[in-house]
């Protein structure tokens, strides 16, 4: 019976090793799944932050474009006014020079 007991002990050990290996494999897959889930959550949060930042930058760009258009318009008005005043000054100076 020593051989039978040894065989049974060996079979029990092999079965226990297989169970431990299966549990380790399951733990590894669970850890991997948790890691992937965490990375996906981080990716989604990152995309949401980037989407908000892009919207903020687009708004800032739109405001800057409007400001530039306003400045160009004001500059054109001032240029026209300056040219008009220079023309008036030129016309005023001509009769005095005659």
MOPAC internal coordinates of N, CA, C and O (Angstrom, degrees):
PM7 1SCF
backbone

  N    0.0000 0     0.00 0     0.00 0    0    0    0
  C    1.4306 1     0.00 0     0.00 0    1    0    0
  C    1.5111 1   112.02 1     0.00 0    2    1    0
  O    1.2310 1   120.19 1   164.26 1    3    2    1
  N    1.2764 1   117.24 1   -15.74 1    3    2    1
  C    1.4524 1   119.24 1   177.29 1    5    3    2
  C    1.5203 1   111.01 1   -60.53 1    6    5    3
  O    1.2310 1   120.44 1   143.39 1    7    6    5
  N    1.2953 1   116.76 1   -36.61 1    7    6    5
  C    1.4626 1   120.64 1   178.76 1    9    7    6
  C    1.5226 1   109.95 1   -68.36 1   10    9    7
  O    1.2310 1   120.63 1   139.25 1   11   10    9
  N    1.3596 1   116.40 1   -40.75 1   11   10    9
  C    1.4545 1   120.34 1   178.73 1   13   11   10
  C    1.5232 1   111.10 1   -65.79 1   14   13   11
  O    1.2310 1   120.93 1   139.05 1   15   14   13
  N    1.3261 1   115.82 1   -40.95 1   15   14   13
  C    1.4643 1   120.24 1   178.63 1   17   15   14
  C    1.5232 1   110.22 1   -65.84 1   18   17   15
  O    1.2310 1   120.20 1   139.05 1   19   18   17
  N    1.3119 1   117.23 1   -40.95 1   19   18   17
  C    1.4530 1   121.66 1   179.01 1   21   19   18
  C    1.5286 1   110.04 1   -64.62 1   22   21   19
  O    1.2310 1   120.85 1   138.08 1   23   22   21
  N    1.3295 1   115.99 1   -41.92 1   23   22   21
  C    1.4628 1   120.12 1   179.39 1   25   23   22
  C    1.5278 1   109.97 1   -65.47 1   26   25   23
  O    1.2310 1   120.14 1   138.76 1   27   26   25
  N    1.3270 1   117.35 1   -41.24 1   27   26   25
  C    1.4578 1   121.35 1   179.63 1   29   27   26
  C    1.5324 1   110.01 1   -65.71 1   30   29   27
  O    1.2310 1   120.36 1   138.14 1   31   30   29
  N    1.3334 1   116.92 1   -41.86 1   31   30   29
  C    1.4551 1   121.28 1   178.86 1   33   31   30
  C    1.5178 1   110.19 1   -64.11 1   34   33   31
  O    1.2310 1   121.25 1   139.04 1   35   34   33
  N    1.3305 1   115.21 1   -40.96 1   35   34   33
  C    1.4604 1   119.70 1   178.83 1   37   35   34
  C    1.5341 1   110.38 1   -64.82 1   38   37   35
  O    1.2310 1   120.46 1   138.33 1   39   38   37
  N    1.3218 1   116.73 1   -41.67 1   39   38   37
  C    1.4669 1   121.29 1   179.23 1   41   39   38
  C    1.5317 1   109.84 1   -65.11 1   42   41   39
  O    1.2310 1   120.27 1   138.28 1   43   42   41
  N    1.3364 1   117.08 1   -41.72 1   43   42   41
  C    1.4674 1   120.54 1   178.24 1   45   43   42
  C    1.5234 1   110.83 1   -62.79 1   46   45   43
  O    1.2310 1   120.77 1   137.92 1   47   46   45
  N    1.3411 1   116.14 1   -42.08 1   47   46   45
  C    1.4661 1   120.38 1   179.58 1   49   47   46
  C    1.5269 1   110.51 1   -64.69 1   50   49   47
  O    1.2310 1   120.60 1   137.64 1   51   50   49
  N    1.3246 1   116.45 1   -42.36 1   51   50   49
  C    1.4600 1   120.70 1   179.23 1   53   51   50
  C    1.5292 1   109.97 1   -63.71 1   54   53   51
  O    1.2310 1   120.99 1   139.02 1   55   54   53
  N    1.3442 1   115.72 1   -40.98 1   55   54   53
  C    1.4598 1   119.82 1   178.77 1   57   55   54
  C    1.5343 1   110.47 1   -65.41 1   58   57   55
  O    1.2310 1   119.85 1   138.50 1   59   58   57
  N    1.3267 1   117.89 1   -41.50 1   59   58   57
  C    1.4661 1   122.39 1   178.51 1   61   59   58
  C    1.5250 1   110.40 1   -65.03 1   62   61   59
  O    1.2310 1   120.24 1   138.91 1   63   62   61
  N    1.3368 1   117.14 1   -41.09 1   63   62   61
  C    1.4676 1   120.56 1   177.71 1   65   63   62
  C    1.5310 1   111.12 1   -63.48 1   66   65   63
  O    1.2310 1   120.53 1   140.14 1   67   66   65
  N    1.3411 1   116.59 1   -39.86 1   67   66   65
  C    1.4587 1   120.81 1   178.99 1   69   67   66
  C    1.5288 1   110.11 1   -65.20 1   70   69   67
  O    1.2310 1   120.43 1   137.73 1   71   70   69
  N    1.3320 1   116.79 1   -42.27 1   71   70   69
  C    1.4674 1   120.52 1   177.66 1   73   71   70
  C    1.5250 1   110.69 1   -62.54 1   74   73   71
  O    1.2310 1   120.39 1   136.11 1   75   74   73
  N    1.3319 1   116.85 1   -43.89 1   75   74   73
  C    1.4665 1   120.73 1  -179.92 1   77   75   74
  C    1.5276 1   110.21 1   -63.83 1   78   77   75
  O    1.2310 1   120.71 1   138.98 1   79   78   77
  N    1.3310 1   116.25 1   -41.02 1   79   78   77
  C    1.4562 1   120.86 1   179.33 1   81   79   78
  C    1.5271 1   109.81 1   -64.44 1   82   81   79
  O    1.2310 1   120.43 1   138.25 1   83   82   81
  N    1.3228 1   116.79 1   -41.75 1   83   82   81
  C    1.4670 1   120.77 1   178.68 1   85   83   82
  C    1.5295 1   110.32 1   -64.56 1   86   85   83
  O    1.2310 1   119.91 1   137.58 1   87   86   85
  N    1.3210 1   117.79 1   -42.42 1   87   86   85
  C    1.4613 1   121.15 1   178.74 1   89   87   86
  C    1.5232 1   110.81 1   -64.54 1   90   89   87
  O    1.2310 1   120.59 1   138.87 1   91   90   89
  N    1.3445 1   116.48 1   -41.13 1   91   90   89
  C    1.4641 1   119.40 1   178.11 1   93   91   90
  C    1.5254 1   110.59 1   -63.54 1   94   93   91
  O    1.2310 1   120.69 1   138.56 1   95   94   93
  N    1.3275 1   116.28 1   -41.44 1   95   94   93
  C    1.4562 1   120.18 1   177.90 1   97   95   94
  C    1.5170 1   111.07 1   -63.87 1   98   97   95
  O    1.2310 1   120.41 1   138.87 1   99   98   97
  N    1.3058 1   116.82 1   -41.13 1   99   98   97
  C    1.4619 1   121.55 1   178.42 1  101   99   98
  C    1.5195 1   109.93 1   -65.01 1  102  101   99
  O    1.2310 1   120.72 1   138.00 1  103  102  101
  N    1.3341 1   116.23 1   -42.00 1  103  102  101
  C    1.4634 1   120.04 1   177.93 1  105  103  102
  C    1.5272 1   111.05 1   -62.84 1  106  105  103
  O    1.2310 1   120.89 1   139.60 1  107  106  105
  N    1.3276 1   115.90 1   -40.40 1  107  106  105
  C    1.4645 1   119.41 1   178.91 1  109  107  106
  C    1.5263 1   111.10 1   -63.38 1  110  109  107
  O    1.2310 1   120.58 1   137.74 1  111  110  109
  N    1.3496 1   116.49 1   -42.26 1  111  110  109
  C    1.4634 1   119.67 1   178.13 1  113  111  110
  C    1.5232 1   111.21 1   -66.62 1  114  113  111
  O    1.2310 1   120.21 1   141.08 1  115  114  113
  N    1.3129 1   117.21 1   -38.92 1  115  114  113
  C    1.4641 1   120.56 1   178.15 1  117  115  114
  C    1.5247 1   109.93 1   -65.07 1  118  117  115
  O    1.2310 1   120.57 1   137.41 1  119  118  117
  N    1.3337 1   116.51 1   -42.59 1  119  118  117
  C    1.4671 1   119.94 1   177.33 1  121  119  118
  C    1.5283 1   110.77 1   -62.86 1  122  121  119
  O    1.2310 1   120.99 1   137.99 1  123  122  121
  N    1.3212 1   115.70 1   -42.01 1  123  122  121
  C    1.4566 1   120.40 1   178.73 1  125  123  122
  C    1.5344 1   110.60 1   -63.81 1  126  125  123
  O    1.2310 1   120.65 1   136.30 1  127  126  125
  N    1.3251 1   116.35 1   -43.70 1  127  126  125
  C    1.4645 1   120.49 1   178.76 1  129  127  126
  C    1.5280 1   110.66 1   -62.49 1  130  129  127
  O    1.2310 1   120.49 1   137.51 1  131  130  129
  N    1.3140 1   116.68 1   -42.49 1  131  130  129
  C    1.4734 1   120.30 1   178.21 1  133  131  130
  C    1.5227 1   110.65 1   -63.74 1  134  133  131
  O    1.2310 1   120.58 1   138.79 1  135  134  133
  N    1.3205 1   116.50 1   -41.21 1  135  134  133
  C    1.4567 1   121.07 1   179.40 1  137  135  134
  C    1.5307 1   110.69 1   -63.81 1  138  137  135
  O    1.2310 1   120.39 1   135.43 1  139  138  137
  N    1.3151 1   116.86 1   -44.57 1  139  138  137
  C    1.4647 1   120.80 1   179.21 1  141  139  138
  C    1.5222 1   110.58 1   -64.50 1  142  141  139
  O    1.2310 1   120.57 1   138.08 1  143  142  141
  N    1.3308 1   116.51 1   -41.92 1  143  142  141
  C    1.4685 1   120.45 1   178.40 1  145  143  142
  C    1.5196 1   110.59 1   -60.81 1  146  145  143
  O    1.2310 1   121.12 1   136.62 1  147  146  145
  N    1.3159 1   115.46 1   -43.38 1  147  146  145
  C    1.4688 1   120.01 1   179.23 1  149  147  146
  C    1.5275 1   110.95 1   -63.48 1  150  149  147
  O    1.2310 1   120.34 1   136.48 1  151  150  149
  N    1.3225 1   116.96 1   -43.52 1  151  150  149
  C    1.4620 1   120.72 1   179.02 1  153  151  150
  C    1.5243 1   110.94 1   -64.06 1  154  153  151
  O    1.2310 1   120.26 1   140.36 1  155  154  153
  N    1.3229 1   117.11 1   -39.64 1  155  154  153
  C    1.4615 1   120.20 1   179.08 1  157  155  154
  C    1.5299 1   110.72 1   -65.86 1  158  157  155
  O    1.2310 1   120.67 1   139.72 1  159  158  157
  N    1.3228 1   116.32 1   -40.28 1  159  158  157
  C    1.4623 1   120.44 1   178.37 1  161  159  158
  C    1.5247 1   109.92 1   -63.19 1  162  161  159
  O    1.2310 1   120.66 1   136.72 1  163  162  161
  N    1.3378 1   116.34 1   -43.28 1  163  162  161
  C    1.4669 1   120.66 1   177.17 1  165  163  162
  C    1.5270 1   111.09 1   -62.90 1  166  165  163
  O    1.2310 1   120.38 1   140.23 1  167  166  165
  N    1.3217 1   116.88 1   -39.77 1  167  166  165
  C    1.4621 1   121.61 1   179.43 1  169  167  166
  C    1.5247 1   110.61 1   -63.65 1  170  169  167
  O    1.2310 1   120.38 1   135.09 1  171  170  169
  N    1.3208 1   116.88 1   -44.91 1  171  170  169
  C    1.4669 1   120.87 1   179.27 1  173  171  170
  C    1.5282 1   110.05 1   -62.81 1  174  173  171
  O    1.2310 1   120.45 1   135.94 1  175  174  173
  N    1.3328 1   116.74 1   -44.06 1  175  174  173
  C    1.4714 1   120.24 1   178.95 1  177  175  174
  C    1.5230 1   110.42 1   -62.78 1  178  177  175
  O    1.2310 1   120.34 1   139.42 1  179  178  177
  N    1.3207 1   116.96 1   -40.58 1  179  178  177
  C    1.4594 1   121.35 1   178.95 1  181  179  178
  C    1.5316 1   110.67 1   -63.78 1  182  181  179
  O    1.2310 1   120.24 1   136.34 1  183  182  181
  N    1.3157 1   117.15 1   -43.66 1  183  182  181
  C    1.4621 1   120.88 1   178.53 1  185  183  182
  C    1.5191 1   111.18 1   -63.15 1  186  185  183
  O    1.2310 1   120.43 1   139.85 1  187  186  185
  N    1.3292 1   116.79 1   -40.15 1  187  186  185
  C    1.4660 1   120.34 1   178.88 1  189  187  186
  C    1.5276 1   110.61 1   -63.97 1  190  189  187
  O    1.2310 1   120.78 1   137.51 1  191  190  189
  N    1.3441 1   116.11 1   -42.49 1  191  190  189
  C    1.4747 1   119.41 1   177.44 1  193  191  190
  C    1.5247 1   110.54 1   -62.68 1  194  193  191
  O    1.2310 1   120.54 1   136.32 1  195  194  193
  N    1.3213 1   116.58 1   -43.68 1  195  194  193
  C    1.4648 1   120.30 1   179.32 1  197  195  194
  C    1.5249 1   111.42 1   -63.84 1  198  197  195
  O    1.2310 1   120.29 1   140.26 1  199  198  197
  N    1.3136 1   117.05 1   -39.74 1  199  198  197
  C    1.4610 1   120.74 1   178.59 1  201  199  198
  C    1.5240 1   110.41 1   -62.43 1  202  201  199
  O    1.2310 1   120.77 1   136.35 1  203  202  201
  N    1.3344 1   116.13 1   -43.65 1  203  202  201
  C    1.4688 1   119.32 1   177.57 1  205  203  202
  C    1.5217 1   110.66 1   -64.21 1  206  205  203
  O    1.2310 1   120.31 1   138.66 1  207  206  205
  N    1.3266 1   117.01 1   -41.34 1  207  206  205
  C    1.4720 1   120.93 1  -178.89 1  209  207  206
  C    1.5231 1   110.63 1   -65.28 1  210  209  207
  O    1.2310 1   120.39 1   139.06 1  211  210  209
  N    1.3257 1   116.86 1   -40.94 1  211  210  209
  C    1.4677 1   120.55 1   177.99 1  213  211  210
  C    1.5230 1   109.61 1   -61.42 1  214  213  211
  O    1.2310 1   120.33 1   137.01 1  215  214  213
  N    1.3307 1   116.98 1   -42.99 1  215  214  213
  C    1.4661 1   120.16 1   178.58 1  217  215  214
  C    1.5295 1   110.48 1   -62.06 1  218  217  215
  O    1.2310 1   120.40 1   138.24 1  219  218  217
  N    1.3320 1   116.84 1   -41.76 1  219  218  217
  C    1.4722 1   120.50 1   177.79 1  221  219  218
  C    1.5214 1   111.06 1   -62.44 1  222  221  219
  O    1.2310 1   120.41 1   135.86 1  223  222  221
  N    1.3259 1   116.83 1   -44.14 1  223  222  221
  C    1.4610 1   120.85 1  -179.75 1  225  223  222
  C    1.5297 1   111.58 1   -66.49 1  226  225  223
  O    1.2310 1   120.48 1   141.27 1  227  226  225
  N    1.3305 1   116.68 1   -38.73 1  227  226  225
  C    1.4633 1   119.53 1   177.51 1  229  227  226
  C    1.5266 1   110.30 1   -63.89 1  230  229  227
  O    1.2310 1   120.37 1   140.81 1  231  230  229
  N    1.3243 1   116.90 1   -39.19 1  231  230  229
  C    1.4612 1   120.55 1   177.56 1  233  231  230
  C    1.5216 1   110.66 1   -65.06 1  234  233  231
  O    1.2310 1   120.63 1   136.25 1  235  234  233
  N    1.3325 1   116.40 1   -43.75 1  235  234  233
  C    1.4662 1   120.79 1   178.80 1  237  235  234
  C    1.5306 1   110.24 1   -63.08 1  238  237  235
  O    1.2310 1   120.13 1   138.55 1  239  238  237
  N    1.3155 1   117.36 1   -41.45 1  239  238  237
  C    1.4586 1   121.43 1   178.39 1  241  239  238
  C    1.5269 1   110.77 1   -63.82 1  242  241  239
  O    1.2310 1   120.58 1   136.57 1  243  242  241
  N    1.2998 1   116.49 1   -43.43 1  243  242  241
  C    1.4619 1   120.45 1   178.16 1  245  243  242
  C    1.5259 1   110.76 1   -60.98 1  246  245  243
  O    1.2310 1   120.62 1   136.71 1  247  246  245
  N    1.3210 1   116.42 1   -43.29 1  247  246  245
  C    1.4703 1   120.25 1   178.21 1  249  247  246
  C    1.5265 1   111.00 1   -64.21 1  250  249  247
  O    1.2310 1   120.69 1   138.06 1  251  250  249
  N    1.3199 1   116.28 1   -41.94 1  251  250  249
  C    1.4695 1   120.24 1   179.52 1  253  251  250
  C    1.5278 1   110.86 1   -64.50 1  254  253  251
  O    1.2310 1   120.25 1   140.21 1  255  254  253
  N    1.3356 1   117.12 1   -39.79 1  255  254  253
  C    1.4695 1   120.24 1   177.72 1  257  255  254
  C    1.5238 1   110.93 1   -63.57 1  258  257  255
  O    1.2310 1   120.49 1   137.77 1  259  258  257
  N    1.3281 1   116.67 1   -42.23 1  259  258  257
  C    1.4598 1   120.33 1   178.80 1  261  259  258
  C    1.5247 1   110.01 1   -63.68 1  262  261  259
  O    1.2310 1   120.63 1   137.16 1  263  262  261
  N    1.3101 1   116.40 1   -42.84 1  263  262  261
  C    1.4665 1   120.21 1   178.54 1  265  263  262
  C    1.5255 1   110.75 1   -62.44 1  266  265  263
  O    1.2310 1   120.36 1   137.72 1  267  266  265
  N    1.3341 1   116.91 1   -42.28 1  267  266  265
  C    1.4666 1   120.35 1   178.17 1  269  267  266
  C    1.5243 1   110.87 1   -63.18 1  270  269  267
  O    1.2310 1   120.33 1   138.17 1  271  270  269
  N    1.3234 1   116.98 1   -41.83 1  271  270  269
  C    1.4698 1   119.92 1   177.68 1  273  271  270
  C    1.5248 1   110.63 1   -62.23 1  274  273  271
  O    1.2310 1   120.61 1   137.73 1  275  274  273
  N    1.3237 1   116.44 1   -42.27 1  275  274  273
  C    1.4705 1   120.22 1   177.77 1  277  275  274
  C    1.5232 1   110.99 1   -62.57 1  278  277  275
  O    1.2310 1   120.58 1   138.39 1  279  278  277
  N    1.3268 1   116.49 1   -41.61 1  279  278  277
  C    1.4686 1   120.65 1   179.35 1  281  279  278
  C    1.5298 1   111.28 1   -66.25 1  282  281  279
  O    1.2310 1   120.24 1   140.03 1  283  282  281
  N    1.3287 1   117.15 1   -39.97 1  283  282  281
  C    1.4653 1   120.29 1   177.58 1  285  283  282
  C    1.5263 1   110.37 1   -62.77 1  286  285  283
  O    1.2310 1   120.95 1   136.98 1  287  286  285
  N    1.3235 1   115.80 1   -43.02 1  287  286  285
  C    1.4612 1   120.15 1   179.28 1  289  287  286
  C    1.5272 1   109.80 1   -62.56 1  290  289  287
  O    1.2310 1   120.36 1   133.41 1  291  290  289
  N    1.3105 1   116.92 1   -46.59 1  291  290  289
  C    1.4704 1   121.57 1   179.48 1  293  291  290
  C    1.5279 1   110.43 1   -62.70 1  294  293  291
  O    1.2310 1   120.78 1   138.39 1  295  294  293
  N    1.3229 1   116.11 1   -41.61 1  295  294  293
  C    1.4654 1   120.88 1   178.80 1  297  295  294
  C    1.5264 1   110.83 1   -62.48 1  298  297  295
  O    1.2310 1   120.67 1   137.56 1  299  298  297
  N    1.3232 1   116.33 1   -42.44 1  299  298  297
  C    1.4703 1   119.86 1   178.08 1  301  299  298
  C    1.5238 1   111.16 1   -62.61 1  302  301  299
  O    1.2310 1   120.93 1   138.24 1  303  302  301
  N    1.3313 1   115.82 1   -41.76 1  303  302  301
  C    1.4599 1   119.53 1   178.50 1  305  303  302
  C    1.5231 1   111.07 1   -63.48 1  306  305  303
  O    1.2310 1   120.64 1   135.80 1  307  306  305
  N    1.3220 1   116.38 1   -44.20 1  307  306  305
  C    1.4679 1   119.98 1   179.46 1  309  307  306
  C    1.5213 1   111.61 1   -65.64 1  310  309  307
  O    1.2310 1   120.36 1   141.57 1  311  310  309
  N    1.3298 1   116.92 1   -38.43 1  311  310  309
  C    1.4611 1   121.06 1   178.02 1  313  311  310
  C    1.5278 1   110.07 1   -63.31 1  314  313  311
  O    1.2310 1   120.83 1   135.71 1  315  314  313
  N    1.3164 1   116.03 1   -44.29 1  315  314  313
  C    1.4734 1   119.65 1   178.92 1  317  315  314
  C    1.5262 1   110.20 1   -63.35 1  318  317  315
  O    1.2310 1   120.52 1   138.29 1  319  318  317
  N    1.3161 1   116.62 1   -41.71 1  319  318  317
  C    1.4679 1   120.25 1   179.10 1  321  319  318
  C    1.5208 1   111.19 1   -64.46 1  322  321  319
  O    1.2310 1   120.35 1   138.33 1  323  322  321
  N    1.3206 1   116.94 1   -41.67 1  323  322  321
  C    1.4634 1   121.42 1   179.05 1  325  323  322
  C    1.5242 1   110.20 1   -63.06 1  326  325  323
  O    1.2310 1   120.72 1   134.27 1  327  326  325
  N    1.3144 1   116.23 1   -45.73 1  327  326  325
  C    1.4709 1   119.46 1   179.32 1  329  327  326
  C    1.5258 1   110.94 1   -61.95 1  330  329  327
  O    1.2310 1   120.78 1   140.55 1  331  330  329
  N    1.3284 1   116.12 1   -39.45 1  331  330  329
  C    1.4607 1   119.78 1   178.32 1  333  331  330
  C    1.5311 1   110.74 1   -63.67 1  334  333  331
  O    1.2310 1   120.67 1   136.53 1  335  334  333
  N    1.3370 1   116.33 1   -43.47 1  335  334  333
  C    1.4651 1   119.98 1   179.77 1  337  335  334
  C    1.5255 1   111.12 1   -67.77 1  338  337  335
  O    1.2310 1   120.19 1   142.45 1  339  338  337
  N    1.3287 1   117.25 1   -37.55 1  339  338  337
  C    1.4597 1   119.72 1   177.01 1  341  339  338
  C    1.5286 1   110.45 1   -64.87 1  342  341  339
  O    1.2310 1   120.87 1   139.90 1  343  342  341
  N    1.3077 1   115.95 1   -40.10 1  343  342  341
  C    1.4671 1   120.21 1   177.97 1  345  343  342
  C    1.5267 1   110.48 1   -63.88 1  346  345  343
  O    1.2310 1   120.64 1   137.55 1  347  346  345
  N    1.3324 1   116.39 1   -42.45 1  347  346  345
  C    1.4565 1   119.89 1   177.91 1  349  347  346
  C    1.5186 1   111.18 1   -64.35 1  350  349  347
  O    1.2310 1   120.38 1   137.75 1  351  350  349
  N    1.3264 1   116.89 1   -42.25 1  351  350  349
  C    1.4596 1   121.22 1   178.22 1  353  351  350
  C    1.5128 1   110.51 1   -63.25 1  354  353  351
  O    1.2310 1   120.45 1   139.48 1  355  354  353
  N    1.3118 1   116.75 1   -40.52 1  355  354  353
  C    1.4697 1   122.20 1   179.06 1  357  355  354
  C    1.5254 1   110.12 1   -64.45 1  358  357  355
  O    1.2310 1   121.09 1   136.40 1  359  358  357
  N    1.3348 1   115.53 1   -43.60 1  359  358  357
  C    1.4778 1   119.95 1   179.57 1  361  359  358
  C    1.5331 1   110.47 1   -67.46 1  362  361  359
  O    1.2310 1   119.99 1   144.52 1  363  362  361
  N    1.3159 1   117.62 1   -35.48 1  363  362  361
  C    1.4732 1   121.13 1  -179.99 1  365  363  362
  C    1.5243 1   110.16 1   -70.56 1  366  365  363
  O    1.2310 1   120.23 1   145.74 1  367  366  365
  N    1.3031 1   117.17 1   -34.26 1  367  366  365
  C    1.4637 1   120.65 1  -177.62 1  369  367  366
  C    1.5203 1   111.90 1   -76.65 1  370  369  367
  O    1.2310 1   119.16 1   152.18 1  371  370  369
  N    1.2956 1   119.22 1   -27.82 1  371  370  369
  C    1.4599 1   121.99 1  -177.31 1  373  371  370
  C    1.5188 1   113.14 1   -64.95 1  374  373  371
  O    1.2310 1   118.15 1   134.64 1  375  374  373
  N    1.3377 1   121.13 1   -45.36 1  375  374  373
  C    1.4643 1   118.74 1   179.83 1  377  375  374
  C    1.5192 1   111.99 1   -65.31 1  378  377  375
  O    1.2310 1   119.79 1   147.23 1  379  378  377
  N    1.2922 1   118.01 1   -32.77 1  379  378  377
  C    1.4603 1   120.34 1   179.99 1  381  379  378
  C    1.5247 1   110.05 1   -69.16 1  382  381  379
  O    1.2310 1   120.14 1   148.62 1  383  382  381
  N    1.3066 1   117.33 1   -31.38 1  383  382  381
  C    1.4655 1   120.65 1  -178.97 1  385  383  382
  C    1.5213 1   111.23 1   -76.48 1  386  385  383
  O    1.2310 1   118.77 1   160.20 1  387  386  385
  N    1.2718 1   119.96 1   -19.80 1  387  386  385
  C    1.4748 1   123.09 1  -177.33 1  389  387  386
  C    1.4523 1   110.84 1   -77.10 1  390  389  387
  O    1.2310 1   120.10 1   180.00 1  391  390  389

